[in-house]
Amino acid sequence: YHKVLERKDLDVAFVMTPSGMHAQMAMDAAQAGKHVIVTKPIEVTLEKANRMIQVSRDCGVKLAVDFEQRYAPHNLRIKRAIEDGRLGKLVLGEARMKWYRAQKYYDGWHGT
């Protein structure tokens, strides 16, 4: 990945590695002047996450965590309902969704 980070035609690095492996790649990308997007969770320890944030700030690049459901149609409908005032003044919210994944999904690194 170091070779890719040397490329001048790339502005953003998307770190899509297993949980617990984001920090070093993200910091390397930031130090190469690339903005960084990582998959959830940002890291598995607060110490690593804070270090990623600090290195990104020091390097003057953006660090973001991917929330792939943010623009899903059902979530956008909820957002519009809130913005249009159809739900009144919200002071607290909690959402639950049923999302089935077979055990096989969690047997690998996804289970970390």
N, C-alpha and C positions, 0 to 999 in steps of 0.2 A: 504493500500500500504506500510505502514511502515514495516510490516512483510516481505514483498517481498524484501525490501531494506536491510534487515538483512542477506539475503542469501549470502553466500560466493561463490557460484557457478555461480553467475551472475556478469557480468562486465559492462553491459549497461542497462540503463532504457530508454524506449521510452515513452514519455509523450504524450498521444493522447487524451487529454481532450478538452472541448470547449474553444474557445478563451477567454482569460482573466483568465484562471485557470491553466496556465502552471507554473508560477513562483514558488509558494511554493513547488509543487511536484518536480520540477527540482532542486531547491536548496536543498531540503531534500535528493534527490538522490545523488547530488554532495557531500554533507556532509557525505553520507554513502560510499563515495569512488567510486561511479558508474559514468561512462561516460554517458552523457545525449543527447538524440535526442528528439526534440520537433517538433510538426507539425506547419505549418504556421498559423498565424503569431507567431513570437517568443513570443510576449506578446502584450497587447493592449496599454501599456504606455511605453514610453522610460525609465522612472524611473525603472519600473519592469524589463525590458530587461537588462538595465545596471547592476542592482543588480544581476540578474542571471549570467551575464558574470563575474562579480567580484567574486561571490561566487565560480564559477567553477574554475577560475584562482587560487583563494586562496586555493582551495582543490586539485589542481593539476590534474583536470580531463578535458576532452574535452566536449564542448557544441556545438551541431550542430543543424541546422534547416533542416528538411526533405524537399527535393525538388524531389518529387516522379516522376516527368516527365524527370528528368535529363538523365536517361538511356533508355527512350522510343526510339524505332527504328527511328522514324522520326526526333527526336532531334539528335540522333547519326549521321544520314546522313548529317545533317547540319554541325555538328561539324567536320566531316571528310572532307566535302567540304571546310571548312575554313582552316583546317590544310593542305590540299593538295594544297591550293592556287588557287582553281578554282574560287573564288570570288574576286580575286585581294587583294590588301591591304585594309583591313577594318579599317575605322577610326570612324565609328558610326553605330550603328545598332538599329533597332526597329522591334519588331515582334508582330503580332496580330494573334489571332486564334479564330475561331468561336467554342464555346464550349457551347452547350445548356444544361441547367439544368432547370427543371421545378421549379416553384415558391415554391413548397413544400420543396425543398432542402434548400431554404433560410429562410423559416419560423421559423426554429429552431435556434440553436446556430450558424449555418453556416452563418447566416446573420449578425453576429456581426463584 
